[in-house]
Amino acid sequence: MRLRENYTPFVASGLVLTLAILAVFQFYLLREPERIQAVESADRLAAEAAGHALYKANCVACHGENGEGKVGPALNSRELLKLTSDDTLFSLTRTGVPGTIMPAWGQTTGGPFTDEQLRQIVTFIRSWEPTAPQIAFEKNEPDPVRGATIFSTTCFICHGENGMGSERGPRLNDPQRLDDFEESWYRSTIAYGRPAKGMPTWGTVLSPGQIDDLVALLTAWREGQVVKPAIPLSKHLASALFALQQFDPLDAEFRLNAALDQANSSQAKDIQAILALIQEKDRAGAETRLIALLPPEEIGKELFMAYCAACHGVDGSGGIGKNLNANSFIQANMDTDLVTFLLAGREGTAMDGFQGLLTAEQLSNVVILLRTWQK
């Protein structure tokens, strides 16, 4: 007769082991949120520290050491941080703000920072929120002239000069068309775009005040008003020169035609002559005559904004690169030595030479600008 095997001890042991595993797992689950929170807190503190270092090296000159605002607006503000999302802060930092001195800092838009570095800066700015002071901002009434200035540097690419339309975008300067919608519709369209129609989202690039200025421009056009942008003649001429040096005659012609509206009779004659040289494909002759119209400092300013501002700040006050104001190195060297230095760069640093990118003559104009910052 066969004896029956007794599995009871094994079943009991298995049950006890299973219960023990479940208990340990339950204990682990109970502690998991705490662990995740600790990791996230450590990551946030590390990002804040990295963002603080980047902010201190690049943003203090415009926004103040504690975000109190200087040349640029205050960032350490309860209202600003409450109403502005991290994504918006990230986008504005990456792309810059058209019509202001705020440059683009993201590598995808010509700046020096990666997206990770931009997120770190945003994390540091966000850390001010719990103790941010309440700042009463001065409310500016919407201004169609400011709107025209933004339009002429941003929107004309698709909607044409003075809003007259182009192949890329419809005509906006049309009172009958503008009557079709309320101002709120245009404000929302600018902010959120119309992707299916090819209209990009501008709410992450332009501030609400700038969008209000654009809507004020549309309102003025609806009423049949002529609004001219507040862009100095020298800026149009410097931009035209830069376009010629970049082998872009079409953009140079656009800038020169815009300059004609502000030129006196003598300047208009010179500009017409330059336009004729461009039509004749005499780029060198047009460039020479255009340089004679411009103060060297203005030429240097245009080149500095295009090639140097991302590292040295729009006013030369420093960032990733050195502060160029009251700079002992500039003061100790002659103009020719500085041009040679700029052509060669400084080995082992982020200061690359401009050899093959800019000529010695162009860099001499940059040096003239630098000299004005040594006073």
C-alpha positions as CSV (number, residue, x, y, z in Angstrom):
1,M,0.0,0.0,0.0
2,R,1.4,3.4,-1.1
3,L,1.7,6.2,1.4
4,R,0.2,9.6,0.5
5,E,2.8,12.4,0.4
6,N,2.2,15.3,2.7
7,Y,2.6,18.7,0.8
8,T,1.2,20.8,3.6
9,P,4.6,22.0,4.9
10,F,5.6,23.1,1.4
11,V,2.2,24.9,0.7
12,A,2.5,26.6,4.1
13,S,6.1,27.7,3.4
14,G,5.1,28.9,-0.1
15,L,2.2,30.9,1.4
16,V,4.4,32.5,4.0
17,L,7.0,33.4,1.4
18,T,4.4,34.9,-0.9
19,L,2.9,36.9,2.0
20,A,6.4,38.1,2.9
21,I,7.1,39.2,-0.7
22,L,3.8,41.0,-0.9
23,A,4.5,42.7,2.4
24,V,8.0,43.8,1.2
25,F,6.5,44.9,-2.1
26,Q,3.8,46.9,-0.3
27,F,6.4,48.5,1.9
28,Y,8.4,49.4,-1.3
29,L,5.2,50.9,-2.9
30,L,4.5,53.0,0.2
31,R,8.0,54.4,0.1
32,E,8.2,54.9,-3.7
33,P,6.5,58.3,-3.9
34,E,8.9,59.5,-1.2
35,R,11.9,58.2,-3.2
36,I,10.6,59.7,-6.4
37,Q,10.0,63.0,-4.7
38,A,13.5,63.0,-3.3
39,V,15.0,62.3,-6.7
40,E,12.9,65.0,-8.4
41,S,13.9,67.4,-5.6
42,A,17.6,66.6,-6.1
43,D,17.3,67.1,-9.9
44,R,15.5,70.4,-9.5
45,L,18.1,71.7,-7.1
46,A,20.9,70.7,-9.5
47,A,19.0,72.4,-12.4
48,E,18.5,75.5,-10.3
49,A,22.2,75.6,-9.4
50,A,23.2,75.2,-13.1
51,G,20.6,77.8,-14.1
52,H,21.9,80.2,-11.5
53,A,25.4,80.0,-12.9
54,L,24.2,80.6,-16.5
55,Y,21.9,83.5,-15.4
56,K,24.7,85.1,-13.4
57,A,27.1,84.9,-16.4
58,N,24.7,86.0,-19.1
59,C,21.5,87.7,-17.8
60,V,22.4,90.0,-14.9
61,A,23.4,92.9,-17.1
62,C,19.8,93.3,-18.5
63,H,17.6,91.7,-15.8
64,G,19.5,92.4,-12.6
65,E,21.3,90.1,-10.2
66,N,18.1,89.1,-8.4
67,G,15.8,89.5,-11.4
68,E,14.8,93.0,-10.3
69,G,15.1,94.4,-13.8
70,K,17.5,96.9,-15.4
71,V,17.7,97.4,-19.1
72,G,15.3,94.4,-19.5
73,P,12.1,93.8,-17.5
74,A,11.9,92.4,-13.9
75,L,11.7,88.6,-13.9
76,N,11.4,88.2,-10.1
77,S,7.8,89.3,-10.1
78,R,4.8,87.6,-8.6
79,E,2.5,88.6,-11.5
80,L,4.9,87.6,-14.2
81,L,5.7,84.2,-12.8
82,K,2.0,83.5,-12.0
83,L,0.9,84.3,-15.5
84,T,3.8,83.0,-17.5
85,S,4.3,79.2,-18.0
86,D,7.7,77.5,-18.1
87,D,7.1,76.7,-21.8
88,T,6.6,80.4,-22.5
89,L,9.7,81.5,-20.6
90,F,11.7,78.8,-22.4
91,S,10.4,79.9,-25.8
92,L,11.1,83.6,-25.2
93,T,14.6,82.8,-24.0
94,R,15.3,80.5,-26.9
95,T,14.0,82.8,-29.7
96,G,14.5,86.2,-28.2
97,V,11.8,89.0,-28.5
98,P,11.5,90.9,-31.8
99,G,11.6,94.6,-31.6
100,T,13.6,94.6,-28.3
101,I,17.2,94.1,-27.3
102,M,16.4,90.6,-26.0
103,P,18.5,88.3,-28.3
104,A,17.9,84.7,-29.1
105,W,19.8,82.4,-26.7
106,G,18.9,79.0,-28.2
107,Q,21.4,77.2,-30.5
108,T,18.5,76.4,-32.9
109,T,18.1,80.2,-33.4
110,G,21.7,81.2,-33.5
111,G,22.4,81.5,-29.8
112,P,24.9,79.7,-27.6
113,F,22.7,77.6,-25.3
114,T,21.3,74.0,-25.6
115,D,17.7,73.3,-24.8
116,E,18.8,71.7,-21.5
117,Q,20.7,74.9,-20.5
118,L,17.6,77.0,-21.3
119,R,15.5,74.7,-19.1
120,Q,18.0,75.2,-16.3
121,I,17.7,78.9,-16.6
122,V,13.9,78.7,-16.5
123,T,14.1,76.4,-13.5
124,F,16.2,79.0,-11.7
125,I,13.8,81.8,-12.6
126,R,10.9,79.7,-11.4
127,S,12.6,79.2,-8.0
128,W,11.9,82.9,-7.3
129,E,8.1,82.4,-7.4
130,P,7.4,81.5,-3.7
131,T,9.0,84.8,-2.5
132,A,8.6,87.0,-5.6
133,P,7.6,90.6,-4.8
134,Q,4.5,92.2,-6.2
135,I,5.6,94.7,-8.8
136,A,3.2,97.3,-10.2
137,F,3.9,97.4,-14.0
138,E,3.4,100.6,-15.9
139,K,0.7,99.8,-18.4
140,N,1.5,101.1,-21.9
141,E,-1.4,101.8,-24.2
142,P,-1.3,99.8,-27.4
143,D,0.7,101.8,-30.0
144,P,0.3,101.3,-33.8
145,V,3.7,102.8,-34.4
146,R,5.3,100.2,-32.2
147,G,3.1,97.7,-34.0
148,A,4.4,98.9,-37.3
149,T,8.0,98.5,-36.1
150,I,7.3,94.9,-35.1
151,F,5.4,94.2,-38.3
152,S,8.2,95.6,-40.5
153,T,10.8,93.4,-38.8
154,T,8.8,90.2,-38.3
155,C,5.4,89.9,-40.2
156,F,6.3,91.6,-43.5
157,I,8.1,88.4,-44.6
158,C,4.7,86.7,-45.2
159,H,2.3,89.6,-45.4
160,G,4.4,92.0,-47.5
161,E,5.7,95.5,-46.9
162,N,3.1,97.7,-45.1
163,G,0.8,94.7,-45.0
164,M,0.1,94.7,-48.7
165,G,0.3,90.9,-49.0
166,S,2.6,88.5,-50.9
167,E,2.7,85.0,-52.2
168,R,3.2,83.7,-48.7
169,G,0.5,85.5,-46.9
170,P,-2.7,87.5,-47.5
171,R,-3.0,91.3,-47.6
172,L,-3.8,92.7,-44.2
173,N,-3.8,96.4,-44.9
174,D,-7.4,96.2,-46.3
175,P,-10.1,98.1,-44.4
176,Q,-12.9,95.9,-45.8
177,R,-11.1,92.7,-44.9
178,L,-10.2,93.9,-41.5
179,D,-13.9,94.6,-40.8
180,D,-14.7,90.9,-41.0
181,F,-13.4,90.1,-37.5
182,E,-13.2,91.7,-34.1
183,E,-9.9,92.8,-32.5
184,S,-10.1,89.8,-30.1
185,W,-10.1,87.4,-33.1
186,Y,-6.9,89.0,-34.5
187,R,-5.3,89.0,-31.1
188,S,-6.0,85.3,-30.7
189,T,-4.9,84.5,-34.2
190,I,-1.5,86.2,-33.7
191,A,-1.0,84.5,-30.3
192,Y,-2.1,81.0,-31.3
193,G,-1.6,81.0,-35.1
194,R,-3.5,79.2,-37.8
195,P,-1.2,76.1,-38.5
196,A,-3.4,74.8,-41.3
197,K,-3.0,78.1,-43.1
198,G,0.7,78.3,-42.5
199,M,0.3,81.0,-39.8
200,P,2.8,80.3,-37.0
201,T,2.2,80.7,-33.3
202,W,3.6,84.1,-32.1
203,G,2.3,83.9,-28.5
204,T,5.6,82.2,-27.5
205,V,7.7,84.8,-29.2
206,L,5.9,88.1,-28.8
207,S,4.8,89.5,-25.4
208,P,1.1,90.3,-24.8
209,G,1.9,94.0,-25.1
210,Q,3.6,93.5,-28.5
211,I,0.6,91.6,-29.7
212,D,-1.6,94.5,-28.5
213,D,0.6,96.9,-30.5
214,L,0.1,94.7,-33.6
215,V,-3.7,94.7,-33.1
216,A,-3.5,98.5,-32.7
217,L,-1.8,98.7,-36.1
218,L,-4.5,96.6,-37.7
219,T,-7.1,98.9,-36.2
220,A,-5.3,101.9,-37.7
221,W,-5.3,100.2,-41.1
222,R,-9.0,99.5,-40.7
223,E,-9.5,103.2,-40.3
224,G,-7.4,104.0,-43.4
225,Q,-4.5,105.5,-41.5
226,V,-0.9,105.4,-42.8
227,V,1.5,104.2,-40.0
228,K,5.3,104.3,-40.4
229,P,7.6,102.1,-38.3
230,A,10.0,103.8,-35.9
231,I,13.2,102.5,-37.5
232,P,16.0,105.0,-37.8
233,L,17.5,105.7,-41.3
234,S,20.9,104.5,-40.1
235,K,19.4,101.1,-39.1
236,H,17.9,100.6,-42.6
237,L,21.2,101.6,-44.3
238,A,23.3,99.3,-41.9
239,S,20.9,96.4,-42.6
240,A,21.2,97.0,-46.4
241,L,25.0,97.0,-46.1
242,F,24.9,93.7,-44.1
243,A,22.6,92.2,-46.8
244,L,25.0,93.2,-49.6
245,Q,27.9,91.6,-47.7
246,Q,25.8,88.5,-47.4
247,F,25.2,88.4,-51.2
248,D,21.5,89.2,-50.7
249,P,20.7,92.0,-53.1
250,L,16.9,91.6,-52.8
251,D,17.0,92.2,-49.0
252,A,19.3,95.1,-49.6
253,E,16.9,96.7,-52.0
254,F,14.0,96.2,-49.5
255,R,16.0,98.0,-46.8
256,L,17.1,100.8,-49.1
257,N,13.5,101.4,-50.3
258,A,12.4,101.6,-46.7
259,A,15.2,104.1,-46.1
260,L,14.0,106.4,-48.9
261,D,10.9,107.3,-46.8
262,Q,13.1,108.9,-44.2
263,A,15.9,110.3,-46.3
264,N,16.4,114.0,-47.2
265,S,16.9,115.0,-50.8
266,S,20.7,114.5,-50.8
267,Q,20.5,111.1,-49.0
268,A,17.7,110.0,-51.4
269,K,19.9,110.8,-54.4
270,D,22.7,108.6,-53.0
271,I,20.3,105.8,-52.1
272,Q,18.8,105.9,-55.7
273,A,22.3,105.6,-57.0
274,I,23.0,102.6,-54.8
275,L,19.8,101.0,-56.0
276,A,20.9,101.5,-59.6
277,L,24.3,99.9,-58.9
278,I,22.5,96.9,-57.4
279,Q,20.3,96.6,-60.5
280,E,23.5,96.7,-62.6
281,K,24.9,93.9,-60.4
282,D,27.7,96.1,-59.3
283,R,27.7,94.9,-55.7
284,A,31.2,96.2,-54.9
285,G,30.3,99.7,-56.2
286,A,27.0,99.7,-54.3
287,E,28.7,98.5,-51.1
288,T,31.4,101.2,-51.4
289,R,28.9,104.0,-51.9
290,L,26.7,102.7,-49.0
291,I,29.7,102.6,-46.6
292,A,30.3,106.3,-47.4
293,L,26.7,107.1,-46.2
294,L,27.1,105.3,-42.9
295,P,29.1,106.3,-39.8
296,P,31.6,103.4,-39.1
297,E,30.1,103.0,-35.6
298,E,26.7,102.1,-37.1
299,I,28.4,99.5,-39.4
300,G,30.2,98.1,-36.4
301,K,27.0,98.0,-34.4
302,E,25.2,95.9,-37.1
303,L,28.1,93.5,-37.3
304,F,28.4,93.2,-33.5
305,M,24.7,92.4,-33.2
306,A,25.0,89.7,-35.8
307,Y,28.2,88.0,-34.7
308,C,29.1,89.0,-31.1
309,A,26.0,90.0,-29.1
310,A,25.0,86.4,-28.2
311,C,28.2,86.0,-26.2
312,H,29.1,89.5,-25.2
313,G,25.6,91.0,-24.7
314,V,23.8,93.5,-26.9
315,D,25.5,96.4,-25.1
316,G,28.9,94.6,-24.7
317,S,28.3,94.2,-20.9
318,G,29.3,90.6,-21.1
319,G,27.7,87.1,-20.9
320,I,29.4,84.0,-21.9
321,G,32.1,86.3,-23.2
322,K,34.0,89.1,-21.5
323,N,32.5,92.5,-20.5
324,L,33.8,94.8,-23.3
325,N,32.9,98.0,-21.5
326,A,35.9,99.8,-19.9
327,N,37.9,96.7,-20.9
328,S,41.7,96.9,-20.1
329,F,42.6,94.6,-23.0
330,I,40.9,96.8,-25.5
331,Q,42.4,99.9,-23.9
332,A,45.9,98.5,-23.9
333,N,46.0,97.6,-27.7
334,M,46.0,99.6,-30.8
335,D,43.2,99.2,-33.4
336,T,45.3,97.2,-35.8
337,D,46.3,94.8,-33.0
338,L,42.6,94.3,-32.0
339,V,41.7,93.6,-35.6
340,T,44.5,91.0,-35.8
341,F,43.2,89.5,-32.6
342,L,39.6,89.3,-33.8
343,L,40.8,87.6,-37.0
344,A,42.8,85.0,-35.2
345,G,40.7,84.5,-32.0
346,R,42.0,83.1,-28.7
347,E,43.1,79.5,-28.8
348,G,41.6,77.2,-26.1
349,T,38.6,79.4,-25.5
350,A,35.1,79.9,-27.1
351,M,36.5,83.0,-28.9
352,D,36.9,81.7,-32.4
353,G,38.6,83.9,-35.0
354,F,36.7,85.6,-37.7
355,Q,39.2,84.8,-40.5
356,G,37.2,83.9,-43.6
357,L,34.0,85.2,-42.0
358,L,34.6,88.9,-41.7
359,T,37.2,91.1,-43.4
360,A,39.7,93.3,-41.6
361,E,37.8,96.3,-42.9
362,Q,34.6,95.1,-41.3
363,L,36.3,94.3,-38.0
364,S,37.8,97.7,-37.9
365,N,34.3,99.1,-37.8
366,V,33.6,96.7,-34.9
367,V,36.7,98.1,-33.1
368,I,35.4,101.7,-33.6
369,L,32.2,100.6,-31.8
370,L,34.3,99.0,-29.0
371,R,36.2,102.2,-28.5
372,T,32.9,104.1,-27.8
373,W,32.4,101.7,-24.8
374,Q,35.8,102.6,-23.3
375,K,34.8,106.2,-22.4
